[in-house]
């Protein structure tokens, strides 16, 4: 009985390794919308006049990144450093210093088509 259990455990381990190496366990972004967003966002000038944004009243527990991901409905299509820089340009305030209950301008990366 121990041999059968050991054999089943070994087969399960081999199958798990096979699936991990072929399919993987980390989800990948499918579709062409994310790279287009990155290209279009990078092509924008650095000024805030051409930077699309939306207003959001910050709630307790919200962070700049969580608000942006919630708005987009997924991971950010731009590097975190760019999102932080854009937030600072729009508000003149570092993301670490936001206060809940106040309304801030957040860069809108979801409008890029």
N, C-alpha and C positions, 0 to 999 in steps of 0.2 A: 504494500500500500504506500509506503514511503517513497518507493522508486517511481510509482505512477505520479504521485504528488510532485516530486522533484522534476520529473519529465515535463509535466504540465507547466510548472513554474519556469523551467528553462525555455520552453516553447513560447510562453507569454513574454518573456524577456527578449527573446530574439525577434518576435513580432513587433514589440514596442520599439526596439532599436531600428528595425526596418522602416516603420512608419515615420519615426522621427527623422531619419536620414533622407527619405524620399519625399514625403509630404511636408514635414516640419510641423512645429506646434505654434509658431508665431504667425498671426494673421498678416496677410499682405494686402496692400491697397490695390484693388482691381478697378480698372477704368482709366480713361484719359483725363478726367477732370482735375485731378490733383497736379500733374505736371503743368497743365495749362494755367492753373492758378499761380503757380510759382513763377512761370515765365512772365505772366502779365503783371504780377505784383513787383517783380524785380525791375520791370521796364518803367515803372512809375518814377517820377522825380522825387527827390528827397523832401520837398516842401510839404507842409500839411495841407495846402490848398488843393492838391490833387489826390490826397489820401482819403479814401472812402472810410466812413466811420458810422457807428450807431451809438445812441445814448443808452445807458443802462444804469439803473439804480442798484448799487451794490448792496447785497444782503450779507448777514453774518456768515462767515465761512467761505465766501467767494474770494477767488484770486483772479488776477488778470488772465492767467492761462485757462482756468476753469470756465470763466465767462466766454472767452473766445472759442474754446472747444464746444461749449454748449450752443453757441450761436451757429457754428459751422455744422455741428452734428457729428463730429469726428475729430481726428487729430489735426493739428495745425499744418497747413501747407507751406509754411515758412519756418525758418529757424527761430528758436525761442528768443535769441538775442535781437532779431529784427522786430519781433512782436513787442518786446520790452522797449526798444528804441522808439517805435512808432507810438506806443502808448505815452511815452514821455514827451514826444513832440506834440501830441494832441492836447495833453493836459498840463504839461510843465511840472509834473509830479512823478516821483519814482513809484513803481508798482508796490513796493514794500510799504509805502506810506498812505495807501488808500484807506478811506474810512467808510464803514457801512452806513447806509442811509443817505449817502450823497450820490449824485448822478455824475458819471464820467463818460467821456468819449472813448470808445474802443475801436481800434482799426477793424474794418470789415473785410476780411479775406474771402468771405463766401460769395461776394458779388462778381468775382472774376469768372468769366465763362470761357 
